[in-house]
Amino acid sequence: MKNKAFLIGVNTYDLRYAERDANLMKTCLEKHRYEIIKPYKKERHSILEQFEYMLEKCGQTDNVIFYFSGHGFLERGELCLVLDETSSKFSNGIMISEIIKPFKHFIMANKLVVLDCCHSSAATDYLNSFNSLDDTTRVLTSSDRMESSKEIGEFEASFLTYQIHKALTSGVSKICINKKITIDKLYEFLVDETNEYNYENKKSLSKPIPIPNLFGNVRTFEIVTCDESVEDLEFYKVTEDALEKLVEAKKSFFPNEPTHKEISLKRDLHARQEAVKQIYQIKNNNTDILKNIIEEACEYVQLKDIMPDKKSRESFYRHIFIFLTTWLTESLKNDVSMPLDNFIEYSEHLNIRPMLFVDVLDIIGKEKLDDLRLPESSKKVVSIYLDSLVNKIKVVLQYE
Amino acid sequence: MSDIKIYLDLSEEIQQLLADNGITIEDILRHENIDVSDVKKGVMPQNCGENNRDKGLVTFILASSFLLAKIGCAISTALNSSSGKTVNESKEHLGKDVVIFKFTLEVTINKQDSTR
């Protein structure tokens, strides 16, 4: 079984992010092992030729996605995907029937059309045409038949695409069930995010962002299978191959990490000095400070801010080191993919905020791994975990 | 006389009407013997600078200003006969060379229903 995606993004008529949309899709689908096909020419004839060629090469067990971001308009009631602005008659536009027809003709496990353009739901006019026996095609659209889709400056992307990307990267933990992300679960996520965005921005939006639509039969489509290698890994018999898989798996280790932009915004809102001041106001006694650090402050306060005394810090490091090694050993013994939630829970149990580990992890480093008394191969795993933790937390903190 | 850009801002109901009947603005203008060689697609001028942009296109016509009334009348008449409803039109001038022609269908209220 293979996963393939045919991605088109065209910046026409003042659009800024359609091409970037296609790249965002590429990034998140590649992460889930999709083979990406992006047409080398934005010409109707060439695109249709490449699309059909890709379909011909697909097997009956393959999953295929067709994706378009750009302008869409209705030409005599049929959705036309705009490829350039040179022709007023759109001889270089693709009529949606030209995509759906071959799509429905070829037999594949699952077929998904994703349209991030205006009037996109008009595509469903053809869902029941051409091959009525086909029940494997689904259509995900950004807008209703008469609605306009939006590019959002703040996201530097179209709304639907941004949310799909979010779902398949940082949102995986929310929508992955039994190691699978289905189109229905993805759709639920998209609708929730759209409603939330509309609610949060109701004052600034002239019109609400259209709610996405999902059409097609009731068969569910597993868009991606989440990484299964991690849980299946047998800890004490770590092979090189398994290690490689683990390196891949660690990339999704902190699924909810905020973006750099989000961090910058937070930093603007809560200046570092302000946070430190707040902490001192909450508690003057150093021993209890860690129990009371407010959530926002945790994200950018370093240990030395709240424990200026070096000896106290060293004592704290020792405490954390014991905790961390216990956690790592236990988690590796039981289940290599011990999720971050458990880690947070564990640390909260000890009244320690996980964000403070950045200092500790920097100090522990790989040279302390000997103290773990683990087999050589397992040390590699621990080392990867440490790297992952340090790097990911560094990203979260924009730590220098 | 230099040409002006006449942007057509059609309500959702009118767009639906055109789509359902499989007709285009070009068809309507052609029917009224108006030259359609300069009917183009574009983005509403107000939409261009915005941070959040619509991904929809509108029709605009490059025509001399004296054709403005004729175009408006032709579109209103055609929409009126297709829908059976009164067509409201309004014009907004954006500078010297750009006009936005807005068309909506009048909402008819059933008196009996409204008093219930």
HADDOCK unambig.tbl for C-alpha pairs under 7 A between the chains (distance, minus, plus):
assign (segid A and resid 13 and name CA) (segid B and resid 42 and name CA) 6.47 0.50 0.50
assign (segid A and resid 13 and name CA) (segid B and resid 43 and name CA) 6.47 0.50 0.50
assign (segid A and resid 14 and name CA) (segid B and resid 48 and name CA) 6.64 0.50 0.50
assign (segid A and resid 70 and name CA) (segid B and resid 55 and name CA) 6.73 0.50 0.50
assign (segid A and resid 71 and name CA) (segid B and resid 55 and name CA) 5.11 0.50 0.50
assign (segid A and resid 71 and name CA) (segid B and resid 56 and name CA) 5.89 0.50 0.50
assign (segid A and resid 71 and name CA) (segid B and resid 57 and name CA) 6.97 0.50 0.50
assign (segid A and resid 72 and name CA) (segid B and resid 56 and name CA) 6.22 0.50 0.50
assign (segid A and resid 73 and name CA) (segid B and resid 56 and name CA) 6.50 0.50 0.50
assign (segid A and resid 73 and name CA) (segid B and resid 57 and name CA) 6.30 0.50 0.50
assign (segid A and resid 74 and name CA) (segid B and resid 19 and name CA) 6.96 0.50 0.50
assign (segid A and resid 76 and name CA) (segid B and resid 19 and name CA) 5.34 0.50 0.50
assign (segid A and resid 76 and name CA) (segid B and resid 22 and name CA) 4.10 0.50 0.50
assign (segid A and resid 76 and name CA) (segid B and resid 23 and name CA) 5.23 0.50 0.50
assign (segid A and resid 76 and name CA) (segid B and resid 24 and name CA) 6.07 0.50 0.50
assign (segid A and resid 77 and name CA) (segid B and resid 19 and name CA) 3.86 0.50 0.50
assign (segid A and resid 77 and name CA) (segid B and resid 20 and name CA) 6.21 0.50 0.50
assign (segid A and resid 77 and name CA) (segid B and resid 22 and name CA) 5.51 0.50 0.50
assign (segid A and resid 88 and name CA) (segid B and resid 40 and name CA) 5.12 0.50 0.50
assign (segid A and resid 88 and name CA) (segid B and resid 41 and name CA) 6.39 0.50 0.50
assign (segid A and resid 117 and name CA) (segid B and resid 55 and name CA) 5.89 0.50 0.50
assign (segid A and resid 118 and name CA) (segid B and resid 55 and name CA) 5.55 0.50 0.50
assign (segid A and resid 118 and name CA) (segid B and resid 56 and name CA) 5.16 0.50 0.50
assign (segid A and resid 146 and name CA) (segid B and resid 12 and name CA) 6.04 0.50 0.50
assign (segid A and resid 146 and name CA) (segid B and resid 16 and name CA) 6.94 0.50 0.50
assign (segid A and resid 148 and name CA) (segid B and resid 54 and name CA) 5.88 0.50 0.50
assign (segid A and resid 148 and name CA) (segid B and resid 55 and name CA) 6.01 0.50 0.50
assign (segid A and resid 148 and name CA) (segid B and resid 56 and name CA) 5.54 0.50 0.50
assign (segid A and resid 149 and name CA) (segid B and resid 54 and name CA) 5.80 0.50 0.50
assign (segid A and resid 149 and name CA) (segid B and resid 55 and name CA) 5.31 0.50 0.50
assign (segid A and resid 150 and name CA) (segid B and resid 52 and name CA) 6.39 0.50 0.50
assign (segid A and resid 150 and name CA) (segid B and resid 53 and name CA) 5.44 0.50 0.50
assign (segid A and resid 150 and name CA) (segid B and resid 54 and name CA) 4.73 0.50 0.50
assign (segid A and resid 150 and name CA) (segid B and resid 55 and name CA) 5.67 0.50 0.50
assign (segid A and resid 151 and name CA) (segid B and resid 52 and name CA) 5.32 0.50 0.50
assign (segid A and resid 151 and name CA) (segid B and resid 53 and name CA) 5.03 0.50 0.50
assign (segid A and resid 151 and name CA) (segid B and resid 54 and name CA) 6.51 0.50 0.50
assign (segid A and resid 152 and name CA) (segid B and resid 51 and name CA) 6.67 0.50 0.50
assign (segid A and resid 152 and name CA) (segid B and resid 52 and name CA) 4.50 0.50 0.50
assign (segid A and resid 152 and name CA) (segid B and resid 53 and name CA) 6.73 0.50 0.50
assign (segid A and resid 153 and name CA) (segid B and resid 51 and name CA) 4.92 0.50 0.50
assign (segid A and resid 153 and name CA) (segid B and resid 52 and name CA) 5.34 0.50 0.50
